[in-house]
Amino acid sequence: MSAVEIPIGHREVIEGLWRAQDRGRLSHALLFEGPAGIGKFQAARWFAQGLYCAGRGSEGWDGPCGTCGACKRFAARTHPDVYVLDPLEQEMESIKVAAVAERGTGEDSVCGFFRLRAMEGGGRTVIVREFERAEISAQNALLKTLEEPGQGALLILETSRADLLLETIRSRCVTVRFGALSNADCTRVLESQGSAGTAAESLVRWASGSPGRALAMAKESAEEVRGLFEQVLNGSLDPYQATGLVLQASGEFGGATPTAQLRTRTRAALDLLLAVLRDGMRALQGVDPAQLAHGDLASFAFEQSAVWAQATDNLIGLRGEVELNLSPEGVLDRAFLALPQARSKAITQTSRGSN
């Protein structure tokens, strides 16, 4: 991230936190909570950079200058008083206790880092991205530090799934809520990343205010995969063939191993399909399809509403099975077979085969 890059859509929230720091009212533990992919982690970094900027407090200061020594060290990730645990960058599917609990010299864990003395006269800051990935043992290992943080300590936990955090963690943090971005702000983010045009407009609509999700969907060939969903829904594509085509679709999928990448691919497909089904349910409940991200596919929901509702319930359960290390191919097969036209087709084929 650039040393002076401002997180689009969240400036007011961060400025409020700087004011709280100036007044001595900033908590030592903050929980940055909000939808995935809206820039919370970037906002956390920009906020922390501002705390160390040498120009802070001067007249007309408008955020990290990007030119002072502290800002340059922050941008280069060499600032001695800032520790960032980023499981995405390190391709960690989960945050294990070793990444949190103090051990050895303490320089390579969250709690250990807080035990070290600040090098530049201020406090020490730790940012943990997607803390919902933390295993229960890792969360428990953080409790003592939350209760006895030490002088000048600041911990920022970023998450889109606060429900996966222990209540003992949530109760010891001050929650800072971040909302989804407007379509205009999402488009600005995509344009800054080199994405524009009709495809970008569709991604922005499907991402529901999450530019990070829109960019991820671009890498995951979401437009191609969604087209396969539509073919299964209209009965022109066999569900088993759809599974194979989804698994063969081009794209970038995170994961340290081929197996992990396959799970990431399956999660992405199921999340997109679940979004389609949920929009169909909203249309059935009276929401104007024109107001829905996937409203153009809502007509299929009206054709077989009961089966559509059952398919939505099934998909929610199947999404959880991905985390149980079950066969991704099997999970996708069952997901596609649950869709209205696919189910009707499968029943017809079974009936014919028994005659």
Residue pairs with C-beta under 8 A, 6 or more apart in sequence:
1 42
1 45
1 46
1 75
2 66
2 75
3 49
3 64
3 66
3 71
3 72
3 74
3 75
4 63
4 64
4 65
4 66
4 71
5 42
5 46
6 46
6 63
7 14
7 39
7 42
7 43
7 46
8 39
8 181
8 185
8 188
8 189
8 211
9 38
9 39
9 181
9 182
9 185
10 38
10 39
10 40
10 43
10 178
13 43
13 176
13 178
14 43
14 46
14 47
14 50
17 26
17 30
17 47
17 176
18 47
18 50
18 51
18 56
20 26
21 51
22 57
26 154
27 173
27 174
28 149
28 153
28 154
28 155
29 146
29 149
29 154
29 155
29 157
29 172
29 173
29 174
30 154
30 155
30 156
30 157
30 173
30 174
30 175
30 176
31 157
31 159
31 162
31 165
31 170
31 173
31 174
31 175
31 176
32 40
32 41
32 43
32 44
32 156
32 157
32 158
32 159
32 176
32 178
33 40
33 159
33 160
33 162
33 175
33 176
33 177
33 178
34 40
34 160
34 177
34 178
34 179
34 180
35 160
35 178
35 179
35 180
35 208
35 209
35 210
36 160
36 210
36 212
36 213
37 160
37 207
37 210
37 211
37 212
37 213
37 214
37 215
37 216
38 178
38 179
38 180
38 181
38 209
38 210
38 211
38 212
39 178
39 181
39 189
39 211
39 212
40 158
40 160
40 178
41 86
41 127
41 129
41 130
41 158
43 178
44 127
44 129
44 156
44 158
45 74
45 84
45 127
46 63
46 64
47 156
48 74
48 82
48 125
48 127
48 154
48 156
49 64
49 71
49 74
49 75
50 56
50 63
50 64
51 122
51 125
51 154
52 70
52 71
52 74
52 79
52 81
52 82
52 120
52 122
52 125
53 61
53 63
53 64
53 65
53 68
53 70
53 71
54 65
54 68
54 69
54 70
54 71
55 61
55 65
55 68
64 71
64 74
65 71
66 72
66 75
70 79
70 120
73 79
73 80
74 82
77 84
79 120
80 119
80 120
81 118
81 119
81 120
81 122
81 123
81 124
81 125
82 124
82 125
82 126
82 127
83 110
83 113
83 124
83 125
83 126
83 127
84 126
84 127
84 128
84 129
85 95
85 99
85 110
85 126
85 127
85 128
85 129
86 129
87 93
87 94
87 95
87 129
87 130
87 133
88 129
88 130
88 254
91 254
91 255
91 256
91 260
92 99
92 133
93 133
93 255
93 256
93 260
94 133
94 134
94 135
95 128
95 131
95 133
95 134
95 135
95 138
96 135
96 137
96 138
97 135
97 137
97 138
97 141
98 109
99 109
99 110
99 138
100 109
100 110
100 111
100 134
100 138
100 139
100 141
100 142
101 109
101 111
101 112
101 138
101 141
102 109
102 111
102 112
102 115
103 109
103 112
104 112
105 112
106 112
106 113
106 115
106 116
107 113
107 116
110 126
110 128
110 142
110 145
110 155
111 141
111 142
111 144
111 145
113 124
113 126
114 124
114 126
114 145
114 149
114 150
114 153
114 155
115 150
116 124
118 124
118 152
122 152
123 151
123 152
123 153
123 154
124 150
124 152
124 153
124 154
125 153
125 154
125 155
125 156
126 153
126 154
126 155
126 156
127 156
127 158
128 134
128 155
128 156
128 157
128 158
129 158
130 158
130 159
130 160
131 157
131 158
131 159
131 165
132 159
132 160
132 161
132 162
132 164
132 165
134 142
134 165
136 166
139 165
139 166
139 168
139 169
140 166
140 168
142 169
143 168
143 169
143 172
145 153
145 155
146 155
146 169
146 172
146 173
147 172
149 155
155 173
157 165
157 169
157 173
159 165
162 170
162 175
179 209
180 208
180 209
180 210
181 189
181 209
181 210
181 211
182 209
183 204
183 205
183 209
185 211
186 204
186 207
186 209
186 210
186 211
186 214
187 196
187 200
187 201
187 204
189 211
189 214
189 215
190 196
190 200
190 203
190 204
190 211
190 214
190 215
190 218
191 200
193 215
195 203
195 214
195 215
195 218
199 218
199 223
200 214
200 218
202 223
203 214
203 215
203 217
203 218
203 222
203 223
204 211
204 214
205 293
206 214
206 217
206 222
206 226
206 272
206 275
206 293
206 294
207 213
207 214
207 217
207 293
208 275
208 293
216 268
217 268
217 272
219 251
219 252
219 253
220 251
220 252
220 253
220 265
220 268
221 249
221 250
221 251
222 268
222 272
224 249
224 250
225 246
225 249
225 268
225 269
225 272
226 272
226 276
228 237
228 242
228 245
228 246
228 249
229 242
229 272
229 273
229 276
229 297
229 339
230 297
231 237
231 242
232 239
232 242
232 336
232 339
232 341
232 342
233 297
233 300
233 339
233 340
233 341
233 342
234 300
234 341
235 341
235 342
235 344
235 345
237 245
238 345
239 333
239 336
239 337
239 339
239 342
239 345
239 346
240 333
240 336
242 332
242 336
243 329
243 332
243 333
243 336
246 265
246 269
246 332
247 262
247 265
247 328
247 329
247 332
249 265
251 265
253 261
253 262
253 264
253 265
253 268
254 260
254 261
254 264
255 261
255 262
255 263
255 264
262 328
263 322
263 325
263 328
265 328
266 322
266 328
266 331
266 332
267 319
267 322
269 332
269 335
270 315
270 318
270 319
270 322
270 331
270 332
270 335
271 319
273 315
273 335
274 312
274 315
274 316
274 319
275 293
275 294
276 294
276 297
277 301
277 308
277 311
277 312
277 315
278 312
279 289
279 292
279 293
279 294
279 295
279 297
279 298
280 294
280 297
280 298
280 300
280 301
280 308
280 312
281 301
281 308
281 309
281 312
282 292
283 289
283 292
283 295
283 298
283 301
283 302
284 301
284 302
284 305
284 308
284 309
288 295
289 295
289 296
289 298
289 299
292 298
300 308
300 340
300 341
301 308
303 340
304 340
304 341
304 344
307 340
307 343
307 344
308 340
310 338
311 338
311 339
311 340
311 343
314 334
314 335
314 338
315 335
315 338
318 331
318 334
318 335
318 338
321 331
322 328
322 331
336 342
337 343
337 346
